[in-house]
Amino acid sequence: YKDAGVARNIYMNADGIVFRTAPSGSADGAITWTEVGRWREGGGLCFNGDTAAANALNDYEEGTWDPQFANSSKSTDNISAQPTGRHGSYTKIGDRVFFNCWINGDLTTTETTSAIRIINLPFDAASGGDGYSALSIWNYGGFSTYKDELYARNQNGDDQIVLQRYGADLNFNDIVKSNINIMISGHYHV
């Protein structure tokens, strides 16, 4: 140390760029470095001395998406007007997507018994069991029949949200199509 305080060091080696710190010490004392971060040569950021590629943060993205109602086949053919207030945003960190959406307005559709889906999540979820996630839903209007038993989950291997009621999928006959006002948020594995 030249002066007492915290020392910081950045250096490059064959494995990447390493960030280190050393705790406060006395002037001219020996320095014991602790690695706090590393940009790996093969890509990704590791923390606190970890060098494993599997643990490296190698993806970060923020953006918006357009949530839309669809039937269980992801078709919007029988929907002539989506609610005009549709807002979606997301943050992807590594293999996890955090998202939210708000849908409000009127829905014009000839769909009746088909199950309701909200499509266009920014990424397909992982296939298999780890692709499913339970989501949070807030319902202010449009879902009066089953408002107290409304559930949402994502669909594994796909880019859609499944709306359900206790024991069954929610279908277009179950909702009032005017003044829909719902918010859904959650995260899922990709």
Phi, psi and chi 1 to 4 in degrees:
 res  aa     phi    psi   chi1   chi2   chi3   chi4
   1 TYR       -  138.7  -68.3  103.4      -      -
   2 LYS   -86.3  -40.3 -176.4  172.2 -179.3  179.1
   3 ASP  -129.9  157.2  -64.0  -49.1      -      -
   4 ALA   -67.1  145.0      -      -      -      -
   5 GLY   143.2 -166.7      -      -      -      -
   6 VAL   -91.6  130.2  175.6      -      -      -
   7 ALA   -97.0  146.2      -      -      -      -
   8 ARG  -129.7  145.9  -67.8  169.5 -174.2   83.6
   9 ASN  -146.9  138.5  175.0  -85.7      -      -
  10 ILE  -128.4  129.6  -61.0  173.4      -      -
  11 TYR  -146.1  161.5   73.3   95.6      -      -
  12 MET  -111.1  140.8  -67.1 -170.4  -38.3      -
  13 ASN  -138.6 -170.8   64.2   20.6      -      -
  14 ALA   -64.6  -20.6      -      -      -      -
  15 ASP   -91.5   -9.6  -63.5  -33.6      -      -
  16 GLY   139.4 -154.5      -      -      -      -
  17 ILE  -105.7  127.2  -59.1  171.4      -      -
  18 VAL  -112.9  136.3  179.4      -      -      -
  19 PHE  -111.7  127.7  -57.1   85.5      -      -
  20 ARG  -132.3  155.6  -57.1 -175.7  -54.4  179.7
  21 THR  -133.7  162.1   63.7      -      -      -
  22 ALA  -135.9  140.7      -      -      -      -
  23 PRO   -67.7  168.7   24.6  -32.0      -      -
  24 SER   -56.4  143.8  -65.1      -      -      -
  25 GLY  -148.4 -167.1      -      -      -      -
  26 SER   -97.7  157.8   60.1      -      -      -
  27 ALA   -56.9  136.9      -      -      -      -
  28 ASP    66.0   13.2  -62.3  -39.2      -      -
  29 GLY   -80.0  162.5      -      -      -      -
  30 ALA   -68.6  147.0      -      -      -      -
  31 ILE  -105.2  130.3  -64.3  176.6      -      -
  32 THR  -114.1  107.5  -57.0      -      -      -
  33 TRP   -82.1  145.9  -65.5  105.1      -      -
  34 THR  -123.3  124.6  -58.9      -      -      -
  35 GLU   -74.3  128.4 -175.3  174.7  -45.7      -
  36 VAL  -111.4  -17.7  -65.7      -      -      -
  37 GLY  -165.1  156.9      -      -      -      -
  38 ARG  -152.4  123.1  173.2 -174.6  -60.7 -103.1
  39 TRP   -83.7  111.5  -76.5  106.9      -      -
  40 ARG   -70.6  142.5  -62.4 -176.3   69.4 -104.3
  41 GLU   -56.0  -38.7 -179.6   66.7   28.7      -
  42 GLY   -82.4    1.7      -      -      -      -
  43 GLY   107.4  146.2      -      -      -      -
  44 GLY    98.8  158.2      -      -      -      -
  45 LEU  -112.7  127.1  178.1   62.6      -      -
  46 CYS  -110.7  158.2  -69.1      -      -      -
  47 PHE  -124.5  150.7  -61.0   95.9      -      -
  48 ASN    54.1   43.9  -58.6  -41.3      -      -
  49 GLY    86.7   -6.8      -      -      -      -
  50 ASP   -71.6  134.8 -171.3   -9.4      -      -
  51 THR  -121.8    2.1   60.4      -      -      -
  52 ALA   -70.2  131.4      -      -      -      -
  53 ALA   -59.8  -36.1      -      -      -      -
  54 ALA   -64.9  -23.3      -      -      -      -
  55 ASN   -98.5   -1.1  -63.4  -24.6      -      -
  56 ALA   -76.1  134.9      -      -      -      -
  57 LEU   -76.8  112.0  174.8   59.9      -      -
  58 ASN  -124.1   10.8   59.3    7.4      -      -
  59 ASP  -155.9  132.2 -169.2   10.6      -      -
  60 TYR  -147.6  133.0 -179.3   88.2      -      -
  61 GLU  -154.6  143.4 -179.9  178.5  -31.8      -
  62 GLU  -125.2  148.8  -65.4  180.0    1.8      -
  63 GLY  -174.8 -170.3      -      -      -      -
  64 THR  -121.9  160.7   59.9      -      -      -
  65 TRP  -145.1  161.8   61.8  -73.6      -      -
  66 ASP  -110.1   94.9 -178.0   23.6      -      -
  67 PRO   -69.4  131.8   23.8  -29.0      -      -
  68 GLN  -136.2  145.5  -66.7 -174.0    7.9      -
  69 PHE   -73.2  144.0  -76.4  103.0      -      -
  70 ALA  -151.5  170.6      -      -      -      -
  71 ASN   -87.9 -177.1   65.2   23.6      -      -
  72 SER   -66.2  -14.6   57.0      -      -      -
  73 SER   -93.5    8.3  -60.7      -      -      -
  74 LYS    66.8   21.6  -68.4  177.4   53.9  176.5
  75 SER   -93.1  140.4  171.7      -      -      -
  76 THR  -111.0   14.2   58.7      -      -      -
  77 ASP   -56.7  -38.0  -70.1  -12.6      -      -
  78 ASN   -93.6   11.8  -66.5  -31.2      -      -
  79 ILE  -109.3  110.3  -62.1  174.2      -      -
  80 SER   -88.5  -19.5   55.9      -      -      -
  81 ALA  -149.8  120.8      -      -      -      -
  82 GLN   -81.8  156.2  -66.4  -82.2  -11.6      -
  83 PRO   -55.2  140.2  -26.0   35.2      -      -
  84 THR   -75.8  -25.6   54.7      -      -      -
  85 GLY   -92.5   95.4      -      -      -      -
  86 ARG  -131.9  119.2  -62.1 -171.7  -40.6  -87.3
  87 HIS  -134.7  131.4  -46.8  -83.9      -      -
  88 GLY  -141.2  140.4      -      -      -      -
  89 SER  -139.5  159.6   62.5      -      -      -
  90 TYR  -153.3  160.5   70.8   91.1      -      -
  91 THR  -134.2  125.9  -58.5      -      -      -
  92 LYS  -108.1  122.6 -178.3  176.9 -174.5  -75.8
  93 ILE  -124.0  111.3  -56.9  172.2      -      -
  94 GLY    62.1 -123.2      -      -      -      -
  95 ASP  -103.5   23.9   63.5   -0.3      -      -
  96 ARG  -125.3  131.4 -177.6   72.0   45.5 -174.9
  97 VAL  -111.1  124.7  177.3      -      -      -
  98 PHE  -105.7  130.7  -59.9   84.9      -      -
  99 PHE  -144.0  163.9   75.7   92.5      -      -
 100 ASN  -149.2  158.2   62.2   56.9      -      -
 101 CYS  -149.9  155.0   69.5      -      -      -
 102 TRP  -135.3  126.4  177.7   28.7      -      -
 103 ILE  -124.5  123.3  -57.0  172.5      -      -
 104 ASN  -144.1  145.1   63.9  -31.2      -      -
 105 GLY   130.6 -166.5      -      -      -      -
 106 ASP   -98.5  147.5  -62.8  -20.7      -      -
 107 LEU  -116.4  126.5  174.3   67.2      -      -
 108 THR  -112.9  116.5  -54.9      -      -      -
 109 THR  -151.8  152.6 -178.6      -      -      -
 110 THR  -101.0    2.3   57.2      -      -      -
 111 GLU   -64.0  143.7  -70.2  -77.0   -5.8      -
 112 THR  -127.4  -70.4   55.0      -      -      -
 113 THR   -95.2   -3.2   59.4      -      -      -
 114 SER   -70.5  146.6  178.4      -      -      -
 115 ALA   -68.5  146.8      -      -      -      -
 116 ILE   -87.7  134.7  -60.0  172.3      -      -
 117 ARG  -129.3  152.4  -57.9  -67.2 -170.3 -101.0
 118 ILE  -114.2  121.2  -64.2  172.8      -      -
 119 ILE  -108.6  174.0   59.1  171.1      -      -
 120 ASN    85.0   23.0  -62.4  -26.1      -      -
 121 LEU   -50.5  150.5  -78.8  168.5      -      -
 122 PRO   -65.3  -23.5   15.9  -25.4      -      -
 123 PHE  -142.1  151.0  -59.6   91.6      -      -
 124 ASP   -68.3  140.5  -75.2   -5.9      -      -
 125 ALA   -72.8  161.4      -      -      -      -
 126 ALA   -62.0  151.8      -      -      -      -
 127 SER   -81.1  157.9  -62.8      -      -      -
 128 GLY    87.7 -175.6      -      -      -      -
 129 GLY   -62.6  -31.7      -      -      -      -
 130 ASP   -79.4    1.6   64.8  -15.7      -      -
 131 GLY   -86.6  -14.0      -      -      -      -
 132 TYR   -85.5  144.3  -72.1  110.4      -      -
 133 SER  -146.4  138.9  -70.0      -      -      -
 134 ALA   -77.7  140.9      -      -      -      -
 135 LEU  -117.6  159.2  -50.9  174.4      -      -
 136 SER   -90.9  138.3  -63.5      -      -      -
 137 ILE  -134.3  138.0 -173.8  166.4      -      -
 138 TRP  -120.5  125.2  171.7   82.1      -      -
 139 ASN  -118.0  118.0  168.7   41.8      -      -
 140 TYR  -108.2  -23.0 -169.8   74.0      -      -
 141 GLY  -168.2  151.8      -      -      -      -
 142 GLY   100.9  -21.7      -      -      -      -
 143 PHE  -118.2   52.0  -64.9   85.9      -      -
 144 SER   -70.8  -35.5   57.3      -      -      -
 145 THR   -61.4  -44.4  -55.5      -      -      -
 146 TYR  -119.0   32.5  -64.9  102.4      -      -
 147 LYS   -60.0  -28.8   67.4  179.2 -179.6 -153.5
 148 ASP   -90.4   -3.1  -64.6  -32.0      -      -
 149 GLU  -135.0   43.1   52.8 -179.8  -82.2      -
 150 LEU   -96.1  126.7 -170.2   58.2      -      -
 151 TYR  -127.0  156.8  -52.9  102.0      -      -
 152 ALA  -139.1  142.6      -      -      -      -
 153 ARG  -147.6  159.7   66.5  170.9  173.4   82.5
 154 ASN   -88.0  165.4   71.9  -55.3      -      -
 155 GLN  -103.0  124.2  179.0   64.4   42.5      -
 156 ASN   -64.2  147.1   69.8  -27.2      -      -
 157 GLY    68.9   15.1      -      -      -      -
 158 ASP  -148.3  177.8 -147.7  -29.2      -      -
 159 ASP  -112.9   38.4   69.3  -17.1      -      -
 160 GLN  -129.4  156.0   60.7 -178.3  -61.6      -
 161 ILE  -104.9  133.4  -63.2  170.4      -      -
 162 VAL  -101.8  124.6  178.0      -      -      -
 163 LEU   -96.4  130.7  -64.1 -178.7      -      -
 164 GLN  -135.3  159.6  -63.7  178.8  -55.8      -
 165 ARG  -118.0  174.9   57.4 -174.8  171.5   86.2
 166 TYR   -55.7  118.1 -178.0   75.4      -      -
 167 GLY    82.9   -1.6      -      -      -      -
 168 ALA  -160.8  161.1      -      -      -      -
 169 ASP   -68.4  147.6  -79.0   -7.8      -      -
 170 LEU   -81.5  133.4 -163.5   66.2      -      -
 171 ASN  -116.6  172.0   65.7   48.8      -      -
 172 PHE   -64.3  -23.2  -77.1   92.4      -      -
 173 ASN   -70.6  -18.9  -83.2  -19.9      -      -
 174 ASP   -83.0   -4.8  -64.9  -29.3      -      -
 175 ILE  -121.9  153.0   67.3  171.3      -      -
 176 VAL   -86.3  128.6  176.8      -      -      -
 177 LYS   -90.6    4.6  -66.5  162.5 -171.5   73.6
 178 SER  -112.7  149.7   60.7      -      -      -
 179 ASN    56.8   39.8  -62.7  -44.2      -      -
 180 ILE   -65.6  137.0  -69.5  172.5      -      -
 181 ASN  -153.0   94.6 -166.7   -7.2      -      -
 182 ILE  -132.8  153.4   62.2  169.1      -      -
 183 MET  -127.9  139.4  -67.4 -179.9 -168.6      -
 184 ILE  -133.6  136.3  -58.9  171.8      -      -
 185 SER  -141.7  158.7   64.3      -      -      -
 186 GLY   169.7 -165.7      -      -      -      -
 187 HIS  -148.3  157.2   60.1   88.7      -      -
 188 TYR  -152.1  161.4   60.8   96.9      -      -
 189 HIS   -90.1  136.7 -177.7 -115.4      -      -
 190 VAL  -112.6      -  -65.9      -      -      -
